[in-house]
Amino acid sequence: MRRILLKLSGEALAGEKRTGFDEETVRKVALQVKQLVDDGIQVGIVTGGGNFWRGRTSENIDRTKADQIGMLATVMNCIYVSEIFRSVGMKTAVLTPFECGSFTKLFSKDRAEKYFGKGMVVFFAGGTGHPYFSTDTGVVLRAVEVEAEVILLAKSIDGVYDSDPAVNPAARKYDEISIDEVIAQNLQVVDMTASILARDNKMPMWVFGLNEKDSIVNTIKGNFTGTKVTV
């Protein structure tokens, strides 16, 4: 593959701590991504913010403000993860859809293309920059804009199931499922807005467990054990 977009869930970045960062987990991710970069693959990354804030769980805060807090959580995550990436020898850039002073650069496709061309890992922080849109929508939007070939969804769960495996021990895991089936069954691989955006722009998504050993590298090199969401 030439270019991929990797989505890292905030919860997965926290490891077993559930909140904040687990540096060992992030370092393992960095070492895997470095293998891809060294092989000439261009990598974009979006992180969730659930290790710091899940705005929809708050009933006492205005939705717009809650979503803004969530956007800033993803900025913190991207800055942190990008620094761990730098510590293992990669060049990185963090782009946001709104000004963050000198912390980040403002997103544009041209700027992202320039950084990819320099062999940098490009972090897309801050979601879409607007409330009422999740980081799911942000990752599909950025993948479509920068013409990624596939979205890799690295989650705390190892694929797509017909029901919640934490609740139903008999839940069945899919090896492959179409985005139309995901939408029809409301399986919540990503939220509905993101699912429809992926379908309309023919953007495939591969879902796998981040905490499995070498799961990112294995996904790209053919030893894939998650779920392929086809278009």
ABEGO torsion letter per residue (X at the ends): XABBBBBBBAAAAAEAAGBEBBAAAAAAAAAAAAAAAAAGBBBBBBBBAAAABBAAABAABBAAAAAAAAAAAAAAAAAAAAAAAAAAGBBBBBBBABBAEAABBBBBAAAAAAAAAAGBBBBBBGEAGBBGBBAAAAAAAAAAAAGBABBBBBBABAEBBABBAAABAABBBBABBBAAAAAAAGAGABBAAAAAAAAAAGBBBBBBBAABBGAAAAAAAGBBABBBBBX
